[in-house]
């Protein structure tokens, strides 16, 4: 029997939307008439796509992570302050930023699973803690500077045979996306989805629900730290570099067809949702539409996704229930003699 690759459920619609947006970019902007234009788009979208992959792990298991935007800001600010332009400090500070992301994810996961605090509240609190700590440490004005070696990951490129110069951020994104897709095809990935779909059934079957949810938060924190490294290299040091990224990541995930509440969705579709969102905002910019509409667009997408999920789960139940109610409402027929 030959193996044939197939798309996961819910992936096709977002890929169609993405294709239409890319065609729109080619029509609206001359820069997108060449492959280099799309490569630049992928470079800009890479941090958001990586955040969306991390957010996917949490959402598909039935949670939320609102701390990733503040974690990105914290990672950039901490790196700039500790490196302060020194190349010799770059490697250890990168490891420190990655470790910090793991630690934040671990705390989020432990409080959610052991203290049974809803993930929405836990990560919202972590967002406020990180924002307050960074403001207190920097006084609202980040100090220090990132080294050239640190910024290479966000700005630099590597010469790839047959492809030419490919940005490091794109290569890192592809490696993470491939690893995430393989992970979700394995037993642990399938169990993660099952936790979001039916936690009680996973517990009854002997599954480690708390460990799986903890793993989701740790992965989200780690990927947020990687996104911070890429954004720091691409956009520089700013106390607002991560503002709103948590909502963009959630919007990207639901745009990719992942159901809020967990249990259904594809990690590839979540990443495609992030690229679609970045493509949409780029297209709106090329058409001269105000950037102030970005938040409104994200809000509409989230509301529409939640409404669609609610209708999708409610309509079949109502259709199954309606004939039973209709039959029970019929008067009993007299027995024939």
C-alpha positions in Angstrom: 0.0 0.0 0.0 1.4 3.4 -1.0 1.3 6.3 1.4 -0.4 9.5 0.1 0.0 12.8 1.8 -3.3 14.4 2.7 -4.3 17.7 4.3 -5.6 17.6 7.9 -9.2 18.5 8.4 -9.8 22.3 8.2 -6.6 23.1 6.4 -7.9 23.5 2.9 -10.1 26.6 3.6 -7.3 28.7 5.1 -4.9 27.6 2.2 -7.5 28.8 -0.3 -7.8 32.1 1.6 -4.0 32.4 1.7 -3.8 31.7 -2.1 -6.3 34.4 -2.8 -4.5 36.9 -0.7 -1.2 36.1 -2.3 -2.8 36.7 -5.7 -4.2 40.0 -4.5 -0.7 41.0 -3.4 0.7 40.2 -6.8 -1.9 42.4 -8.4 -1.7 45.3 -5.9 2.1 45.5 -5.4 4.8 45.2 -8.1 7.2 43.9 -5.4 5.2 40.7 -5.3 5.7 40.0 -9.0 8.9 38.3 -8.0 9.6 35.4 -5.6 11.8 37.7 -3.5 8.7 39.7 -2.5 7.0 36.6 -1.1 10.2 35.6 0.7 10.3 39.0 2.3 6.7 38.5 3.4 7.5 35.2 4.9 10.5 36.8 6.7 8.2 39.4 8.3 5.5 36.8 9.2 8.0 34.3 10.7 7.8 35.5 14.3 4.0 35.6 14.2 3.8 32.1 12.6 6.1 30.8 15.3 3.9 32.4 18.0 0.8 30.9 16.4 2.4 27.4 16.5 3.0 27.8 20.2 -0.5 29.2 20.8 -1.9 26.3 18.8 -0.5 23.8 21.3 -2.3 25.6 24.2 -5.6 26.2 22.4 -5.9 22.7 20.9 -5.5 21.3 24.5 -8.3 23.5 25.8 -6.4 26.6 27.1 -5.2 30.1 26.3 -1.9 31.8 26.5 -2.2 35.6 26.8 1.3 36.1 28.1 3.3 35.5 24.8 3.2 39.2 23.7 4.7 40.4 27.0 7.1 37.5 27.0 8.4 38.6 23.6 8.9 42.2 24.9 10.7 40.9 28.0 13.0 38.7 25.9 14.0 41.6 23.6 14.5 44.0 26.5 16.5 41.5 28.6 18.7 40.6 25.7 19.5 44.2 24.9 20.3 45.1 28.5 22.6 42.1 29.1 24.3 42.0 25.7 24.8 45.8 25.5 26.5 45.5 22.1 29.0 42.8 23.3 29.4 39.9 20.8 31.0 37.7 23.5 27.8 37.8 25.5 25.5 36.8 22.6 25.4 33.0 22.9 24.8 32.9 26.6 22.2 35.6 26.5 20.3 33.7 23.7 20.3 30.6 26.0 19.1 32.8 28.9 16.2 34.1 26.8 15.2 30.6 25.7 15.5 29.5 29.4 13.4 32.4 30.5 10.7 31.5 28.0 10.7 27.9 29.2 10.4 29.1 32.8 7.4 31.4 32.1 5.7 28.6 30.3 6.4 26.2 33.1 4.9 28.6 35.7 1.8 29.2 33.5 1.4 25.4 33.2 1.9 24.6 36.8 -0.5 27.2 38.1 -3.1 26.1 35.6 -2.8 22.4 36.2 -1.9 22.2 39.9 -3.8 25.1 41.4 -6.7 24.7 38.9 -6.8 28.4 38.0 -8.2 28.9 34.5 -5.5 29.5 31.9 -7.1 32.7 30.7 -6.7 34.2 34.2 -3.2 32.7 34.8 -1.7 34.0 31.6 -3.4 37.4 31.8 -1.8 37.7 35.2 1.5 36.7 33.8 1.1 39.4 31.1 0.6 42.0 33.7 3.5 40.8 35.8 5.9 40.8 32.9 4.7 44.2 31.7 5.1 45.7 35.2 8.5 44.1 35.8 9.9 45.3 32.5 8.6 48.9 33.0 10.0 48.9 36.6 13.4 47.6 35.3 13.7 50.0 32.3 11.7 53.0 33.4 9.8 52.7 30.2 12.9 53.3 28.1 14.9 50.1 27.2 18.7 50.4 27.6 21.5 48.6 26.0 21.9 47.3 22.5 21.7 44.0 20.6 24.9 42.7 19.0 25.3 42.0 15.3 25.4 38.3 16.0 22.1 38.4 17.8 20.5 40.4 15.0 21.7 38.0 12.4 18.8 35.6 13.2 16.2 38.3 12.4 17.9 40.1 9.6 20.6 37.9 8.1 20.4 35.3 5.4 22.2 32.1 4.4 23.2 31.1 0.9 21.2 27.9 0.0 22.0 26.0 -3.2 19.4 26.5 -6.0 17.5 29.0 -3.8 20.0 31.7 -3.3 19.9 33.8 -0.1 17.2 32.6 2.3 16.6 34.5 5.6 17.6 32.7 8.8 14.1 33.5 10.2 12.5 31.5 7.3 14.8 28.5 7.8 14.1 28.6 11.6 10.4 28.8 10.9 10.4 25.9 8.5 12.4 23.7 10.9 9.9 24.5 13.7 6.9 23.9 11.5 8.2 20.6 10.3 9.0 19.5 13.9 5.6 20.6 15.1 3.8 18.7 12.3 5.7 15.5 13.1 5.1 16.0 16.8 1.3 16.3 16.2 1.3 13.1 14.1 2.9 11.2 17.0 1.2 9.7 20.1 1.8 12.7 22.4 0.5 15.2 19.8 -2.7 13.1 19.3 -3.1 12.9 23.1 -2.8 16.7 23.3 -5.7 17.1 20.9 -7.7 14.4 22.7 -7.3 16.4 26.0 -9.0 19.4 24.4 -11.7 17.2 22.9 -12.6 15.1 25.9 -10.5 15.5 29.0 -12.5 12.9 31.0 -12.0 10.2 28.4 -8.3 10.8 28.4 -8.1 10.5 32.2 -10.2 7.3 32.2 -7.8 5.8 29.6 -4.8 6.6 31.8 -3.6 9.7 29.9 -1.5 12.2 31.8 -3.7 15.3 31.3 -1.8 17.6 33.6 1.5 16.7 32.0 0.2 17.2 28.5 -1.2 20.7 29.3 2.0 21.6 31.1 3.9 20.5 28.0 1.7 22.8 25.8 2.5 25.9 28.0 6.2 25.1 28.0 6.3 24.8 24.3 4.4 28.0 23.9 6.8 29.8 26.2 9.8 28.4 24.3 8.4 29.4 20.9 7.6 32.9 22.2 11.3 33.3 23.3 12.4 32.2 19.8 10.0 34.8 18.3 11.5 37.4 20.6 15.0 36.6 19.2 13.8 37.0 15.6 11.8 40.1 16.3 14.7 41.7 18.2 16.9 41.1 15.2 14.3 42.4 12.7 12.7 45.3 14.5 15.2 46.3 17.1 14.8 47.1 20.8 11.5 48.6 21.9 9.3 48.4 25.0 6.3 47.9 22.7 7.7 45.2 20.4 5.4 42.5 21.7 2.3 44.7 22.2 -0.8 42.9 20.9 1.0 39.9 19.6 -1.0 37.6 21.9 -4.2 38.6 20.2 -2.7 38.4 16.7 -1.5 34.8 17.5 -5.0 33.8 18.7 -6.6 35.4 15.7 -4.2 33.5 13.4 -5.0 30.2 15.1 -8.7 30.6 14.8 -8.3 31.9 11.2 -6.6 28.6 10.6 -9.7 26.7 11.7 -8.6 25.7 15.1 -11.6 25.5 17.5 -11.4 27.7 20.6 -11.9 25.3 23.4 -9.7 22.7 21.9 -10.1 19.2 20.4 -9.8 20.1 16.7 -7.4 21.8 14.4 -4.1 21.5 12.5 -0.8 23.1 13.4 -0.1 23.6 9.7 -3.4 25.5 9.3 -2.6 27.6 12.4 0.7 28.7 10.8 -1.1 29.3 7.5 -3.6 31.4 9.4 -0.7 33.6 10.7 0.7 34.0 7.2 -2.8 34.8 5.9 -3.2 37.5 8.6 0.1 39.1 7.7 -0.8 38.9 4.0 -4.1 40.6 4.7 -2.6 43.4 6.6 0.1 43.9 3.9 -2.6 44.0 1.2 -4.7 46.5 3.2 -1.6 48.7 3.5 -0.9 48.5 -0.2 -4.6 49.5 -0.9 -4.2 52.5 1.3 -6.5 51.3 4.1 -5.7 52.7 7.5 -3.7 50.5 9.8 -6.1 51.4 12.6 -8.5 48.8 11.1 -6.1 45.9 12.0 -7.6 45.5 15.5 -11.1 45.7 14.1 -10.3 43.0 11.6 -8.8 40.8 14.3 -11.9 41.2 16.4 -14.2 40.3 13.6 -12.2 37.2 12.8 -12.3 36.0 16.4 -16.0 36.6 16.8 -16.8 34.9 13.5 -14.6 31.9 14.5 -16.3 31.5 17.9 -19.8 31.9 16.3 -18.9 29.3 13.7 -17.6 26.9 16.3 -20.7 27.3 18.4 -23.0 26.8 15.4 -21.0 23.9 14.2 -21.3 22.1 17.5 -24.9 23.1 18.3 -26.6 22.6 15.0 -26.0 18.8 14.7 -27.2 18.3 18.3 -30.4 20.3 17.6 -31.0 18.4 14.4 -30.6 15.1 16.3 -32.9 16.3 19.2 -35.6 17.8 17.0 -37.1 14.6 15.5 -37.2 13.0 19.0 -39.1 16.0 20.3 -41.4 15.9 17.3 -42.1 12.2 17.8 -42.7 12.6 21.5 -45.2 15.4 20.8 -47.4 13.3 18.6 -50.6 12.0 20.3 -50.6 8.2 20.9 -52.5 6.3 18.2 -55.3 4.1 19.5 -54.6 0.4 19.3 -56.3 -1.3 16.4 -58.7 -4.2 17.3 
